[in-house]
Amino acid sequence: MLKAAEEAGFDLLLSTDKNIKYQQNLKGRRIAILILGNPQRPAVHRYIDRIVAAVNAATPGSYVEVEIPFD
């Protein structure tokens, strides 16, 4: 999936799969990976500023987890 996304020209992958860093070799990737710590939409909405900041700060090959508390 990561290779296909890079080949298609995507700059960033947004996911809630925290295991991606253990399941995939991320070394040498061009795509930035952003992981949301909580997939529940109400929580995502409350922390949208944090998510937008992380997207804007993403660089090629970076991996960032955005912590979003479970309420």
HTML snippet that shows the backbone in 3Dmol.js (N, CA, C, O; Angstrom):
<script src="https://3Dmol.org/build/3Dmol-min.js"></script>
<div id="view" style="width:600px;height:400px;position:relative"></div>
<script>
const pdb = `
ATOM      1  N   MET A   1       0.822  -1.185   0.000  1.00  0.00           N
ATOM      2  CA  MET A   1       0.000   0.000   0.000  1.00  0.00           C
ATOM      3  C   MET A   1       0.870   1.254   0.000  1.00  0.00           C
ATOM      4  O   MET A   1       0.595   2.198  -0.740  1.00  0.00           O
ATOM      5  N   LEU A   2       1.919   1.271   0.825  1.00  0.00           N
ATOM      6  CA  LEU A   2       2.779   2.449   0.873  1.00  0.00           C
ATOM      7  C   LEU A   2       3.479   2.683  -0.458  1.00  0.00           C
ATOM      8  O   LEU A   2       3.560   3.814  -0.937  1.00  0.00           O
ATOM      9  N   LYS A   3       3.978   1.618  -1.046  1.00  0.00           N
ATOM     10  CA  LYS A   3       4.661   1.733  -2.333  1.00  0.00           C
ATOM     11  C   LYS A   3       3.695   2.250  -3.402  1.00  0.00           C
ATOM     12  O   LYS A   3       4.043   3.131  -4.187  1.00  0.00           O
ATOM     13  N   ALA A   4       2.487   1.699  -3.426  1.00  0.00           N
ATOM     14  CA  ALA A   4       1.486   2.131  -4.405  1.00  0.00           C
ATOM     15  C   ALA A   4       1.115   3.594  -4.199  1.00  0.00           C
ATOM     16  O   ALA A   4       0.942   4.331  -5.170  1.00  0.00           O
ATOM     17  N   ALA A   5       0.993   4.018  -2.953  1.00  0.00           N
ATOM     18  CA  ALA A   5       0.661   5.413  -2.661  1.00  0.00           C
ATOM     19  C   ALA A   5       1.782   6.337  -3.127  1.00  0.00           C
ATOM     20  O   ALA A   5       1.523   7.396  -3.700  1.00  0.00           O
ATOM     21  N   GLU A   6       3.027   5.934  -2.879  1.00  0.00           N
ATOM     22  CA  GLU A   6       4.163   6.743  -3.330  1.00  0.00           C
ATOM     23  C   GLU A   6       4.199   6.820  -4.862  1.00  0.00           C
ATOM     24  O   GLU A   6       4.401   7.891  -5.434  1.00  0.00           O
ATOM     25  N   GLU A   7       4.001   5.682  -5.507  1.00  0.00           N
ATOM     26  CA  GLU A   7       4.018   5.647  -6.969  1.00  0.00           C
ATOM     27  C   GLU A   7       2.892   6.479  -7.582  1.00  0.00           C
ATOM     28  O   GLU A   7       3.031   7.005  -8.686  1.00  0.00           O
ATOM     29  N   ALA A   8       1.775   6.593  -6.856  1.00  0.00           N
ATOM     30  CA  ALA A   8       0.643   7.390  -7.335  1.00  0.00           C
ATOM     31  C   ALA A   8       0.823   8.880  -7.037  1.00  0.00           C
ATOM     32  O   ALA A   8      -0.002   9.701  -7.439  1.00  0.00           O
ATOM     33  N   GLY A   9       1.897   9.223  -6.335  1.00  0.00           N
ATOM     34  CA  GLY A   9       2.192  10.623  -6.087  1.00  0.00           C
ATOM     35  C   GLY A   9       1.647  11.194  -4.791  1.00  0.00           C
ATOM     36  O   GLY A   9       1.678  12.407  -4.586  1.00  0.00           O
ATOM     37  N   PHE A  10       1.146  10.329  -3.909  1.00  0.00           N
ATOM     38  CA  PHE A  10       0.646  10.823  -2.628  1.00  0.00           C
ATOM     39  C   PHE A  10       1.809  11.292  -1.761  1.00  0.00           C
ATOM     40  O   PHE A  10       2.887  10.699  -1.778  1.00  0.00           O
ATOM     41  N   ASP A  11       1.580  12.356  -1.008  1.00  0.00           N
ATOM     42  CA  ASP A  11       2.596  12.913  -0.117  1.00  0.00           C
ATOM     43  C   ASP A  11       2.443  12.419   1.315  1.00  0.00           C
ATOM     44  O   ASP A  11       3.418  12.375   2.066  1.00  0.00           O
ATOM     45  N   LEU A  12       1.212  12.042   1.702  1.00  0.00           N
ATOM     46  CA  LEU A  12       0.935  11.715   3.094  1.00  0.00           C
ATOM     47  C   LEU A  12      -0.094  10.601   3.190  1.00  0.00           C
ATOM     48  O   LEU A  12      -1.063  10.560   2.433  1.00  0.00           O
ATOM     49  N   LEU A  13       0.136   9.701   4.135  1.00  0.00           N
ATOM     50  CA  LEU A  13      -0.831   8.654   4.466  1.00  0.00           C
ATOM     51  C   LEU A  13      -1.350   8.947   5.862  1.00  0.00           C
ATOM     52  O   LEU A  13      -0.567   9.058   6.805  1.00  0.00           O
ATOM     53  N   LEU A  14      -2.646   9.071   6.000  1.00  0.00           N
ATOM     54  CA  LEU A  14      -3.297   9.300   7.287  1.00  0.00           C
ATOM     55  C   LEU A  14      -3.981   8.005   7.686  1.00  0.00           C
ATOM     56  O   LEU A  14      -4.784   7.464   6.926  1.00  0.00           O
ATOM     57  N   SER A  15      -3.665   7.503   8.884  1.00  0.00           N
ATOM     58  CA  SER A  15      -4.193   6.214   9.314  1.00  0.00           C
ATOM     59  C   SER A  15      -4.392   6.210  10.822  1.00  0.00           C
ATOM     60  O   SER A  15      -3.928   7.108  11.525  1.00  0.00           O
ATOM     61  N   THR A  16      -5.080   5.197  11.303  1.00  0.00           N
ATOM     62  CA  THR A  16      -5.198   4.969  12.744  1.00  0.00           C
ATOM     63  C   THR A  16      -4.477   3.690  13.147  1.00  0.00           C
ATOM     64  O   THR A  16      -4.570   3.268  14.300  1.00  0.00           O
ATOM     65  N   ASP A  17      -3.765   3.070  12.223  1.00  0.00           N
ATOM     66  CA  ASP A  17      -3.076   1.803  12.459  1.00  0.00           C
ATOM     67  C   ASP A  17      -1.713   2.047  13.098  1.00  0.00           C
ATOM     68  O   ASP A  17      -0.737   2.318  12.397  1.00  0.00           O
ATOM     69  N   LYS A  18      -1.641   1.953  14.423  1.00  0.00           N
ATOM     70  CA  LYS A  18      -0.391   2.189  15.144  1.00  0.00           C
ATOM     71  C   LYS A  18       0.637   1.089  14.892  1.00  0.00           C
ATOM     72  O   LYS A  18       1.816   1.267  15.197  1.00  0.00           O
ATOM     73  N   ASN A  19       0.210  -0.029  14.348  1.00  0.00           N
ATOM     74  CA  ASN A  19       1.137  -1.130  14.101  1.00  0.00           C
ATOM     75  C   ASN A  19       1.892  -0.988  12.790  1.00  0.00           C
ATOM     76  O   ASN A  19       2.787  -1.785  12.512  1.00  0.00           O
ATOM     77  N   ILE A  20       1.558  -0.010  11.992  1.00  0.00           N
ATOM     78  CA  ILE A  20       2.185   0.144  10.683  1.00  0.00           C
ATOM     79  C   ILE A  20       3.713   0.241  10.802  1.00  0.00           C
ATOM     80  O   ILE A  20       4.438  -0.245   9.934  1.00  0.00           O
ATOM     81  N   LYS A  21       4.194   0.872  11.881  1.00  0.00           N
ATOM     82  CA  LYS A  21       5.639   1.023  12.040  1.00  0.00           C
ATOM     83  C   LYS A  21       6.320  -0.310  12.342  1.00  0.00           C
ATOM     84  O   LYS A  21       7.526  -0.453  12.138  1.00  0.00           O
ATOM     85  N   TYR A  22       5.556  -1.279  12.824  1.00  0.00           N
ATOM     86  CA  TYR A  22       6.109  -2.607  13.096  1.00  0.00           C
ATOM     87  C   TYR A  22       5.898  -3.560  11.916  1.00  0.00           C
ATOM     88  O   TYR A  22       6.649  -4.521  11.749  1.00  0.00           O
ATOM     89  N   GLN A  23       4.893  -3.296  11.112  1.00  0.00           N
ATOM     90  CA  GLN A  23       4.534  -4.186  10.013  1.00  0.00           C
ATOM     91  C   GLN A  23       5.197  -3.818   8.696  1.00  0.00           C
ATOM     92  O   GLN A  23       5.277  -4.646   7.789  1.00  0.00           O
ATOM     93  N   GLN A  24       5.671  -2.589   8.582  1.00  0.00           N
ATOM     94  CA  GLN A  24       6.242  -2.104   7.328  1.00  0.00           C
ATOM     95  C   GLN A  24       7.658  -1.576   7.560  1.00  0.00           C
ATOM     96  O   GLN A  24       7.962  -1.039   8.625  1.00  0.00           O
ATOM     97  N   ASN A  25       8.499  -1.732   6.577  1.00  0.00           N
ATOM     98  CA  ASN A  25       9.818  -1.113   6.620  1.00  0.00           C
ATOM     99  C   ASN A  25       9.651   0.327   6.152  1.00  0.00           C
ATOM    100  O   ASN A  25       9.365   0.573   4.980  1.00  0.00           O
ATOM    101  N   LEU A  26       9.826   1.264   7.052  1.00  0.00           N
ATOM    102  CA  LEU A  26       9.593   2.671   6.735  1.00  0.00           C
ATOM    103  C   LEU A  26      10.856   3.385   6.280  1.00  0.00           C
ATOM    104  O   LEU A  26      10.791   4.526   5.822  1.00  0.00           O
ATOM    105  N   LYS A  27      11.987   2.736   6.397  1.00  0.00           N
ATOM    106  CA  LYS A  27      13.256   3.347   5.994  1.00  0.00           C
ATOM    107  C   LYS A  27      13.262   3.600   4.483  1.00  0.00           C
ATOM    108  O   LYS A  27      12.948   2.713   3.689  1.00  0.00           O
ATOM    109  N   GLY A  28      13.620   4.809   4.113  1.00  0.00           N
ATOM    110  CA  GLY A  28      13.710   5.164   2.706  1.00  0.00           C
ATOM    111  C   GLY A  28      12.385   5.547   2.057  1.00  0.00           C
ATOM    112  O   GLY A  28      12.346   5.805   0.854  1.00  0.00           O
ATOM    113  N   ARG A  29      11.321   5.589   2.812  1.00  0.00           N
ATOM    114  CA  ARG A  29      10.016   5.985   2.257  1.00  0.00           C
ATOM    115  C   ARG A  29       9.998   7.466   1.946  1.00  0.00           C
ATOM    116  O   ARG A  29      10.596   8.273   2.658  1.00  0.00           O
ATOM    117  N   ARG A  30       9.304   7.816   0.870  1.00  0.00           N
ATOM    118  CA  ARG A  30       9.126   9.225   0.502  1.00  0.00           C
ATOM    119  C   ARG A  30       7.822   9.784   1.077  1.00  0.00           C
ATOM    120  O   ARG A  30       7.687  10.995   1.251  1.00  0.00           O
ATOM    121  N   ILE A  31       6.879   8.914   1.366  1.00  0.00           N
ATOM    122  CA  ILE A  31       5.573   9.345   1.850  1.00  0.00           C
ATOM    123  C   ILE A  31       5.641   9.614   3.357  1.00  0.00           C
ATOM    124  O   ILE A  31       6.253   8.850   4.103  1.00  0.00           O
ATOM    125  N   ALA A  32       5.016  10.692   3.788  1.00  0.00           N
ATOM    126  CA  ALA A  32       4.897  10.982   5.213  1.00  0.00           C
ATOM    127  C   ALA A  32       3.745  10.144   5.763  1.00  0.00           C
ATOM    128  O   ALA A  32       2.739   9.937   5.084  1.00  0.00           O
ATOM    129  N   ILE A  33       3.898   9.668   6.985  1.00  0.00           N
ATOM    130  CA  ILE A  33       2.863   8.847   7.620  1.00  0.00           C
ATOM    131  C   ILE A  33       2.423   9.542   8.893  1.00  0.00           C
ATOM    132  O   ILE A  33       3.242   9.882   9.746  1.00  0.00           O
ATOM    133  N   LEU A  34       1.125   9.747   9.012  1.00  0.00           N
ATOM    134  CA  LEU A  34       0.530  10.395  10.175  1.00  0.00           C
ATOM    135  C   LEU A  34      -0.495   9.447  10.771  1.00  0.00           C
ATOM    136  O   LEU A  34      -1.449   9.048  10.104  1.00  0.00           O
ATOM    137  N   ILE A  35      -0.294   9.092  12.022  1.00  0.00           N
ATOM    138  CA  ILE A  35      -1.162   8.141  12.712  1.00  0.00           C
ATOM    139  C   ILE A  35      -1.999   8.881  13.748  1.00  0.00           C
ATOM    140  O   ILE A  35      -1.462   9.602  14.589  1.00  0.00           O
ATOM    141  N   LEU A  36      -3.305   8.702  13.686  1.00  0.00           N
ATOM    142  CA  LEU A  36      -4.206   9.281  14.683  1.00  0.00           C
ATOM    143  C   LEU A  36      -4.355   8.304  15.837  1.00  0.00           C
ATOM    144  O   LEU A  36      -4.618   7.119  15.631  1.00  0.00           O
ATOM    145  N   GLY A  37      -4.184   8.813  17.057  1.00  0.00           N
ATOM    146  CA  GLY A  37      -4.239   7.965  18.239  1.00  0.00           C
ATOM    147  C   GLY A  37      -5.636   7.534  18.649  1.00  0.00           C
ATOM    148  O   GLY A  37      -5.787   6.712  19.553  1.00  0.00           O
ATOM    149  N   ASN A  38      -6.650   8.070  18.007  1.00  0.00           N
ATOM    150  CA  ASN A  38      -8.031   7.736  18.350  1.00  0.00           C
ATOM    151  C   ASN A  38      -8.874   7.902  17.083  1.00  0.00           C
ATOM    152  O   ASN A  38      -8.930   8.997  16.523  1.00  0.00           O
ATOM    153  N   PRO A  39      -9.522   6.843  16.628  1.00  0.00           N
ATOM    154  CA  PRO A  39     -10.282   6.935  15.386  1.00  0.00           C
ATOM    155  C   PRO A  39     -11.712   7.471  15.541  1.00  0.00           C
ATOM    156  O   PRO A  39     -12.418   7.629  14.545  1.00  0.00           O
ATOM    157  N   GLN A  40     -12.139   7.747  16.754  1.00  0.00           N
ATOM    158  CA  GLN A  40     -13.525   8.164  16.968  1.00  0.00           C
ATOM    159  C   GLN A  40     -13.723   9.603  16.486  1.00  0.00           C
ATOM    160  O   GLN A  40     -13.022  10.523  16.910  1.00  0.00           O
ATOM    161  N   ARG A  41     -14.686   9.768  15.600  1.00  0.00           N
ATOM    162  CA  ARG A  41     -14.896  11.052  14.949  1.00  0.00           C
ATOM    163  C   ARG A  41     -15.111  12.212  15.921  1.00  0.00           C
ATOM    164  O   ARG A  41     -14.530  13.273  15.691  1.00  0.00           O
ATOM    165  N   PRO A  42     -15.895  12.092  16.982  1.00  0.00           N
ATOM    166  CA  PRO A  42     -16.045  13.244  17.885  1.00  0.00           C
ATOM    167  C   PRO A  42     -14.705  13.689  18.480  1.00  0.00           C
ATOM    168  O   PRO A  42     -14.458  14.886  18.629  1.00  0.00           O
ATOM    169  N   ALA A  43     -13.849  12.735  18.817  1.00  0.00           N
ATOM    170  CA  ALA A  43     -12.533  13.079  19.370  1.00  0.00           C
ATOM    171  C   ALA A  43     -11.658  13.725  18.306  1.00  0.00           C
ATOM    172  O   ALA A  43     -10.950  14.692  18.586  1.00  0.00           O
ATOM    173  N   VAL A  44     -11.703  13.202  17.104  1.00  0.00           N
ATOM    174  CA  VAL A  44     -10.925  13.778  16.001  1.00  0.00           C
ATOM    175  C   VAL A  44     -11.350  15.230  15.774  1.00  0.00           C
ATOM    176  O   VAL A  44     -10.500  16.095  15.561  1.00  0.00           O
ATOM    177  N   HIS A  45     -12.621  15.497  15.817  1.00  0.00           N
ATOM    178  CA  HIS A  45     -13.116  16.860  15.619  1.00  0.00           C
ATOM    179  C   HIS A  45     -12.603  17.802  16.698  1.00  0.00           C
ATOM    180  O   HIS A  45     -12.261  18.948  16.409  1.00  0.00           O
ATOM    181  N   ARG A  46     -12.546  17.325  17.952  1.00  0.00           N
ATOM    182  CA  ARG A  46     -12.075  18.175  19.052  1.00  0.00           C
ATOM    183  C   ARG A  46     -10.589  18.504  18.921  1.00  0.00           C
ATOM    184  O   ARG A  46     -10.141  19.542  19.408  1.00  0.00           O
ATOM    185  N   TYR A  47      -9.828  17.635  18.272  1.00  0.00           N
ATOM    186  CA  TYR A  47      -8.374  17.818  18.163  1.00  0.00           C
ATOM    187  C   TYR A  47      -7.930  18.118  16.730  1.00  0.00           C
ATOM    188  O   TYR A  47      -6.785  17.856  16.362  1.00  0.00           O
ATOM    189  N   ILE A  48      -8.828  18.658  15.938  1.00  0.00           N
ATOM    190  CA  ILE A  48      -8.534  18.901  14.528  1.00  0.00           C
ATOM    191  C   ILE A  48      -7.366  19.867  14.351  1.00  0.00           C
ATOM    192  O   ILE A  48      -6.595  19.719  13.403  1.00  0.00           O
ATOM    193  N   ASP A  49      -7.214  20.848  15.235  1.00  0.00           N
ATOM    194  CA  ASP A  49      -6.093  21.789  15.120  1.00  0.00           C
ATOM    195  C   ASP A  49      -4.757  21.062  15.261  1.00  0.00           C
ATOM    196  O   ASP A  49      -3.801  21.367  14.548  1.00  0.00           O
ATOM    197  N   ARG A  50      -4.694  20.117  16.166  1.00  0.00           N
ATOM    198  CA  ARG A  50      -3.483  19.320  16.375  1.00  0.00           C
ATOM    199  C   ARG A  50      -3.175  18.478  15.128  1.00  0.00           C
ATOM    200  O   ARG A  50      -2.018  18.332  14.736  1.00  0.00           O
ATOM    201  N   ILE A  51      -4.219  17.932  14.521  1.00  0.00           N
ATOM    202  CA  ILE A  51      -4.054  17.105  13.322  1.00  0.00           C
ATOM    203  C   ILE A  51      -3.593  17.956  12.147  1.00  0.00           C
ATOM    204  O   ILE A  51      -2.674  17.576  11.422  1.00  0.00           O
ATOM    205  N   VAL A  52      -4.227  19.095  11.961  1.00  0.00           N
ATOM    206  CA  VAL A  52      -3.854  19.998  10.862  1.00  0.00           C
ATOM    207  C   VAL A  52      -2.409  20.460  11.022  1.00  0.00           C
ATOM    208  O   VAL A  52      -1.675  20.533  10.036  1.00  0.00           O
ATOM    209  N   ALA A  53      -1.993  20.770  12.234  1.00  0.00           N
ATOM    210  CA  ALA A  53      -0.605  21.188  12.476  1.00  0.00           C
ATOM    211  C   ALA A  53       0.367  20.065  12.113  1.00  0.00           C
ATOM    212  O   ALA A  53       1.420  20.320  11.529  1.00  0.00           O
ATOM    213  N   ALA A  54       0.019  18.833  12.456  1.00  0.00           N
ATOM    214  CA  ALA A  54       0.879  17.693  12.142  1.00  0.00           C
ATOM    215  C   ALA A  54       0.949  17.460  10.635  1.00  0.00           C
ATOM    216  O   ALA A  54       2.015  17.145  10.107  1.00  0.00           O
ATOM    217  N   VAL A  55      -0.170  17.610   9.944  1.00  0.00           N
ATOM    218  CA  VAL A  55      -0.181  17.467   8.479  1.00  0.00           C
ATOM    219  C   VAL A  55       0.703  18.541   7.853  1.00  0.00           C
ATOM    220  O   VAL A  55       1.502  18.248   6.964  1.00  0.00           O
ATOM    221  N   ASN A  56       0.565  19.769   8.308  1.00  0.00           N
ATOM    222  CA  ASN A  56       1.342  20.874   7.756  1.00  0.00           C
ATOM    223  C   ASN A  56       2.834  20.736   8.040  1.00  0.00           C
ATOM    224  O   ASN A  56       3.656  21.223   7.263  1.00  0.00           O
ATOM    225  N   ALA A  57       3.195  20.082   9.141  1.00  0.00           N
ATOM    226  CA  ALA A  57       4.600  19.914   9.520  1.00  0.00           C
ATOM    227  C   ALA A  57       5.227  18.654   8.921  1.00  0.00           C
ATOM    228  O   ALA A  57       6.441  18.469   9.007  1.00  0.00           O
ATOM    229  N   ALA A  58       4.421  17.799   8.322  1.00  0.00           N
ATOM    230  CA  ALA A  58       4.918  16.530   7.782  1.00  0.00           C
ATOM    231  C   ALA A  58       5.935  16.777   6.679  1.00  0.00           C
ATOM    232  O   ALA A  58       5.780  17.672   5.849  1.00  0.00           O
ATOM    233  N   THR A  59       6.976  15.961   6.695  1.00  0.00           N
ATOM    234  CA  THR A  59       8.006  16.031   5.665  1.00  0.00           C
ATOM    235  C   THR A  59       8.138  14.662   5.017  1.00  0.00           C
ATOM    236  O   THR A  59       7.747  13.658   5.613  1.00  0.00           O
ATOM    237  N   PRO A  60       8.679  14.606   3.814  1.00  0.00           N
ATOM    238  CA  PRO A  60       8.807  13.307   3.141  1.00  0.00           C
ATOM    239  C   PRO A  60       9.541  12.291   4.020  1.00  0.00           C
ATOM    240  O   PRO A  60      10.628  12.559   4.532  1.00  0.00           O
ATOM    241  N   GLY A  61       8.925  11.130   4.179  1.00  0.00           N
ATOM    242  CA  GLY A  61       9.522  10.047   4.957  1.00  0.00           C
ATOM    243  C   GLY A  61       9.296  10.129   6.456  1.00  0.00           C
ATOM    244  O   GLY A  61       9.749   9.252   7.193  1.00  0.00           O
ATOM    245  N   SER A  62       8.607  11.159   6.924  1.00  0.00           N
ATOM    246  CA  SER A  62       8.396  11.295   8.367  1.00  0.00           C
ATOM    247  C   SER A  62       7.298  10.360   8.862  1.00  0.00           C
ATOM    248  O   SER A  62       6.428   9.937   8.101  1.00  0.00           O
ATOM    249  N   TYR A  63       7.359  10.049  10.156  1.00  0.00           N
ATOM    250  CA  TYR A  63       6.347   9.226  10.828  1.00  0.00           C
ATOM    251  C   TYR A  63       5.984   9.951  12.111  1.00  0.00           C
ATOM    252  O   TYR A  63       6.851  10.196  12.950  1.00  0.00           O
ATOM    253  N   VAL A  64       4.708  10.298  12.274  1.00  0.00           N
ATOM    254  CA  VAL A  64       4.249  11.018  13.450  1.00  0.00           C
ATOM    255  C   VAL A  64       2.953  10.404  13.947  1.00  0.00           C
ATOM    256  O   VAL A  64       2.063  10.071  13.165  1.00  0.00           O
ATOM    257  N   GLU A  65       2.862  10.260  15.272  1.00  0.00           N
ATOM    258  CA  GLU A  65       1.620   9.833  15.902  1.00  0.00           C
ATOM    259  C   GLU A  65       1.027  11.043  16.622  1.00  0.00           C
ATOM    260  O   GLU A  65       1.697  11.678  17.437  1.00  0.00           O
ATOM    261  N   VAL A  66      -0.225  11.356  16.319  1.00  0.00           N
ATOM    262  CA  VAL A  66      -0.928  12.447  16.973  1.00  0.00           C
ATOM    263  C   VAL A  66      -1.779  11.836  18.075  1.00  0.00           C
ATOM    264  O   VAL A  66      -2.713  11.077  17.816  1.00  0.00           O
ATOM    265  N   GLU A  67      -1.437  12.182  19.306  1.00  0.00           N
ATOM    266  CA  GLU A  67      -2.185  11.660  20.444  1.00  0.00           C
ATOM    267  C   GLU A  67      -3.536  12.352  20.543  1.00  0.00           C
ATOM    268  O   GLU A  67      -3.624  13.579  20.581  1.00  0.00           O
ATOM    269  N   ILE A  68      -4.573  11.547  20.583  1.00  0.00           N
ATOM    270  CA  ILE A  68      -5.941  12.040  20.743  1.00  0.00           C
ATOM    271  C   ILE A  68      -6.541  11.199  21.856  1.00  0.00           C
ATOM    272  O   ILE A  68      -6.784  10.007  21.664  1.00  0.00           O
ATOM    273  N   PRO A  69      -6.785  11.797  23.016  1.00  0.00           N
ATOM    274  CA  PRO A  69      -7.277  11.025  24.153  1.00  0.00           C
ATOM    275  C   PRO A  69      -8.642  10.380  23.890  1.00  0.00           C
ATOM    276  O   PRO A  69      -9.487  10.932  23.185  1.00  0.00           O
ATOM    277  N   PHE A  70      -8.828   9.204  24.474  1.00  0.00           N
ATOM    278  CA  PHE A  70     -10.133   8.566  24.494  1.00  0.00           C
ATOM    279  C   PHE A  70     -10.889   9.141  25.674  1.00  0.00           C
ATOM    280  O   PHE A  70     -10.380   9.171  26.794  1.00  0.00           O
ATOM    281  N   ASP A  71     -12.092   9.591  25.424  1.00  0.00           N
ATOM    282  CA  ASP A  71     -12.898  10.181  26.514  1.00  0.00           C
ATOM    283  C   ASP A  71     -13.847   9.168  27.097  1.00  0.00           C
ATOM    284  O   ASP A  71     -14.599   9.485  28.018  1.00  0.00           O
TER     285      ASP A  71
END
`;
const viewer = $3Dmol.createViewer("view");
viewer.addModel(pdb, "pdb");
viewer.setStyle({}, {cartoon: {color: "spectrum"}});
viewer.zoomTo();
viewer.render();
</script>
